[in-house]
Amino acid sequence: MRAALAAALLSLVLAAPALASESHPTLAEIEHEVMCPTCKTLLELSHAPIAERMRAFIRRRIAAGETKSEIESQLVGEFGEGVLAAPSLHGFGLLAWVLPVAGLLGGAVAVGAVARRWRRGDGGLLPPEPEPARLDAALERLLDRELARFD
């Protein structure tokens, strides 16, 4: 019960800055989440003329009191979904979010299965050791006599 309460409190504490960022965005935050349509780099790295116009547009929208979502949706309306640095959370863009997580989970399961087999022993990963070959009785007596000469 205490752990759940602590987790809920922590999520509220961490959500407050995100909500403040949404309602009072800065140019630097939006530049980090938007791509330049000309050079296909983050807006914060671009020096193309369109990037300068986009920065001026963002500054005007921030001064007008718009939220980050509103500004980004206006940019998407003008330049398309490709202007956002992060893929969308629906359609084909959702794969960019799901596949890495699925890959990590699948890898963790595989590593856990291999570690479990190793912990229990060889786990059938190595071939069984062959039984030593038995000599017939006459050959074994001859070998014993020959080895006795060296004692």
Backbone torsions as a table, in degrees:
resi	resn	phi	psi	omega
1	MET	NA	-44.8	179.9
2	ARG	-65.6	-37.3	-180.0
3	ALA	-64.7	-40.8	179.2
4	ALA	-65.7	-40.8	178.4
5	LEU	-65.1	-41.5	178.4
6	ALA	-64.3	-40.7	178.8
7	ALA	-64.7	-40.6	178.9
8	ALA	-65.6	-41.4	178.4
9	LEU	-65.2	-41.7	178.7
10	LEU	-63.5	-41.0	179.3
11	SER	-65.4	-35.8	176.7
12	LEU	-67.3	-40.4	179.2
13	VAL	-64.5	-40.8	-179.1
14	LEU	-76.3	-24.4	-179.4
15	ALA	-77.8	-26.0	-177.3
16	ALA	-59.1	-48.3	178.0
17	PRO	-63.5	-33.5	178.9
18	ALA	-66.2	-40.6	177.8
19	LEU	-66.9	-38.3	178.1
20	ALA	-65.5	-39.0	179.1
21	SER	-65.8	-34.9	179.3
22	GLU	-67.4	-45.1	-175.7
23	SER	-84.1	-22.8	179.0
24	HIS	-132.5	71.3	-176.4
25	PRO	-73.8	161.6	173.6
26	THR	-113.2	161.8	178.2
27	LEU	-60.7	-41.4	-178.5
28	ALA	-61.4	-39.8	178.7
29	GLU	-62.9	-45.4	-177.3
30	ILE	-72.2	-37.4	177.1
31	GLU	-59.6	-30.4	-178.9
32	HIS	-78.9	-14.8	-176.8
33	GLU	-111.6	0.4	-175.4
34	VAL	-123.8	143.8	179.8
35	MET	-102.9	149.7	172.8
36	CYS	-77.1	126.6	-177.9
37	PRO	-68.7	-19.3	-178.5
38	THR	-84.1	-54.1	-174.3
39	CYS	-100.5	-1.8	175.6
40	LYS	58.4	33.5	172.6
41	THR	-117.2	169.9	176.6
42	LEU	-58.1	145.9	-178.6
43	LEU	-59.0	-33.7	-179.7
44	GLU	-66.2	-18.8	-179.1
45	LEU	-101.0	-12.4	-172.6
46	SER	-88.8	143.3	175.4
47	HIS	-120.0	15.4	179.5
48	ALA	-68.6	152.4	178.8
49	PRO	-56.6	-38.4	178.8
50	ILE	-64.5	-33.6	179.0
51	ALA	-65.9	-39.3	177.9
52	GLU	-64.9	-40.0	177.9
53	ARG	-66.6	-37.9	178.1
54	MET	-64.6	-40.8	177.9
55	ARG	-61.8	-43.4	178.9
56	ALA	-62.8	-41.5	177.5
57	PHE	-61.0	-44.8	-179.1
58	ILE	-63.5	-42.9	178.5
59	ARG	-59.4	-44.2	179.7
60	ARG	-63.2	-41.5	-179.4
61	ARG	-67.9	-37.3	176.7
62	ILE	-65.2	-43.3	179.3
63	ALA	-63.7	-29.5	178.8
64	ALA	-78.8	-6.5	176.0
65	GLY	89.6	16.7	-179.8
66	GLU	-77.5	154.9	178.8
67	THR	-81.8	167.5	179.0
68	LYS	-60.8	-42.7	-179.6
69	SER	-62.2	-41.3	179.7
70	GLU	-64.4	-43.6	-180.0
71	ILE	-64.6	-44.9	-179.4
72	GLU	-65.9	-37.0	179.3
73	SER	-68.3	-33.5	175.4
74	GLN	-66.7	-40.0	177.7
75	LEU	-65.8	-39.7	177.8
76	VAL	-64.8	-39.2	178.7
77	GLY	-62.3	-33.8	-178.4
78	GLU	-87.1	-39.1	-173.1
79	PHE	-111.7	-10.0	-178.6
80	GLY	95.1	172.0	-177.0
81	GLU	-62.7	-23.6	-178.9
82	GLY	-65.3	-11.1	-179.7
83	VAL	-77.0	-19.3	178.7
84	LEU	-83.5	136.5	-179.0
85	ALA	-72.9	-32.9	179.5
86	ALA	-95.4	141.7	177.3
87	PRO	-66.9	158.0	-178.4
88	SER	-70.6	163.8	-179.5
89	LEU	-95.8	20.7	176.7
90	HIS	-142.7	160.5	177.9
91	GLY	65.3	-143.4	-176.9
92	PHE	-65.2	-32.3	179.4
93	GLY	-62.6	-25.7	178.7
94	LEU	-63.1	-29.7	177.9
95	LEU	-61.0	-34.0	179.3
96	ALA	-65.2	-23.6	177.3
97	TRP	-91.4	-36.2	-173.1
98	VAL	-81.7	-42.4	-174.4
99	LEU	-61.0	-44.1	177.7
100	PRO	-61.8	-39.5	179.2
101	VAL	-66.2	-43.3	178.7
102	ALA	-63.8	-39.3	177.6
103	GLY	-63.5	-42.9	178.1
104	LEU	-64.3	-42.8	178.6
105	LEU	-65.1	-42.4	178.1
106	GLY	-63.2	-41.3	177.5
107	GLY	-64.7	-39.6	178.6
108	ALA	-64.6	-39.7	177.9
109	VAL	-64.9	-43.0	-179.7
110	ALA	-64.5	-44.7	178.5
111	VAL	-63.3	-41.0	177.9
112	GLY	-62.9	-40.7	179.5
113	ALA	-66.0	-42.1	179.2
114	VAL	-67.1	-42.4	179.2
115	ALA	-63.0	-38.0	179.2
116	ARG	-64.8	-41.5	178.3
117	ARG	-65.5	-41.3	-179.9
118	TRP	-64.9	-38.0	-178.1
119	ARG	-66.4	-34.5	-179.5
120	ARG	-78.9	-6.4	-176.3
121	GLY	132.5	-154.3	-179.0
122	ASP	-71.8	-19.5	174.5
123	GLY	64.2	21.2	179.3
124	GLY	79.4	8.9	-179.6
125	LEU	-77.9	-27.2	179.5
126	LEU	-107.2	145.9	177.6
127	PRO	-67.7	150.1	-180.0
128	PRO	-65.8	147.5	178.6
129	GLU	-71.0	135.8	-178.9
130	PRO	-71.8	151.6	175.9
131	GLU	-68.0	142.6	177.7
132	PRO	-64.0	142.5	-178.8
133	ALA	-71.6	137.9	178.9
134	ARG	-94.5	132.8	175.7
135	LEU	-86.4	153.1	175.3
136	ASP	-72.5	161.7	-171.4
137	ALA	-60.8	-40.9	-178.0
138	ALA	-65.6	-43.9	179.7
139	LEU	-66.6	-36.4	179.5
140	GLU	-66.7	-39.3	177.1
141	ARG	-65.3	-41.2	178.7
142	LEU	-62.8	-42.5	178.8
143	LEU	-64.2	-42.8	178.5
144	ASP	-60.3	-42.8	179.0
145	ARG	-63.8	-41.2	-179.3
146	GLU	-66.3	-40.8	178.9
147	LEU	-69.7	-29.6	179.1
148	ALA	-66.7	-27.8	178.9
149	ARG	-65.0	-25.3	-178.5
150	PHE	-89.3	-0.9	179.7
151	ASP	-81.1	NA	NA
